[in-house]
Amino acid sequence: MGHAVAFQMESKTKFMLSRISFPLAARVNIGIFGCLILFHLGIVVGIMLFNYVPTDFLWGGRIQSKEQFILFEGISLIVQATCLLLTLIRAEYLRLERLTNVAHGGMWVLFGIFALNTVGNILAKTAFEKAFTVVTIILALCSLRLALENNVDAEILE
């Protein structure tokens, strides 16, 4: 019984490796994280310059004050920048040898977070947050693909 399960897992891993290339997964993650950083920066700029607090669209409609929004958006920016940094290191766009294993492990963590976040987005109260379900599915799959690769060959990224 155990061998059948191991074979199925190996088969699914090979399927994932053959369908989504490492460079594609890296570039998709980098692009999405970059866009999310710009999105959150836009929210902060909107709050600070135009006094617009989008309570109906973000954070499940639960945050009501300007100060809370700035705090949560600041946290979001740090998280997104960390995700981007992990991806850049994992894909060897940033060659930080000491952090290679951290970035590899980080991809597994990101996969888990985005898989759970997908469920949260499906159950979200606002249509705006539900729309991010597709984004979190893509991030989960690309992070999984980056985690499955054992050794990154710099030549495959060029």
RADA-V232622 format. One record per pair of residues at least 12 apart in sequence whose ideal C-beta (glycine too) atoms are under 6 Angstrom apart, sorted by the first residue. I is the first residue (numbers start at 1). J is the second residue. D is the distance in whole Angstrom. If there is no record, write none. Layout:
i = [I & I]
j = [J & J]
d = [D & D]
//
This chain:
i = [13 & 20 & 22 & 22 & 23 & 23 & 25 & 25 & 25 & 26 & 28 & 29 & 29 & 30 & 32 & 33 & 33 & 33 & 36 & 37 & 40 & 40 & 40 & 43 & 44 & 47 & 47 & 53 & 53 & 57 & 60 & 86 & 86 & 89 & 90 & 90 & 90 & 92 & 92 & 107 & 107 & 107 & 108 & 110 & 111 & 111 & 111 & 111 & 114 & 114 & 114 & 115 & 117 & 118 & 118 & 118 & 121 & 121]
j = [148 & 145 & 149 & 156 & 156 & 157 & 142 & 145 & 146 & 91 & 142 & 87 & 142 & 87 & 139 & 80 & 83 & 84 & 80 & 80 & 73 & 76 & 77 & 73 & 73 & 66 & 69 & 66 & 69 & 128 & 125 & 103 & 106 & 103 & 103 & 107 & 146 & 152 & 154 & 143 & 146 & 147 & 147 & 143 & 140 & 143 & 144 & 147 & 136 & 139 & 140 & 140 & 136 & 133 & 136 & 137 & 133 & 136]
d = [6 & 5 & 5 & 6 & 6 & 5 & 4 & 4 & 5 & 4 & 5 & 4 & 5 & 6 & 6 & 6 & 5 & 4 & 5 & 5 & 5 & 5 & 5 & 5 & 5 & 6 & 6 & 5 & 5 & 4 & 6 & 5 & 4 & 4 & 4 & 6 & 5 & 5 & 5 & 5 & 4 & 4 & 5 & 4 & 6 & 4 & 4 & 6 & 5 & 4 & 4 & 5 & 5 & 6 & 4 & 5 & 4 & 6]
//
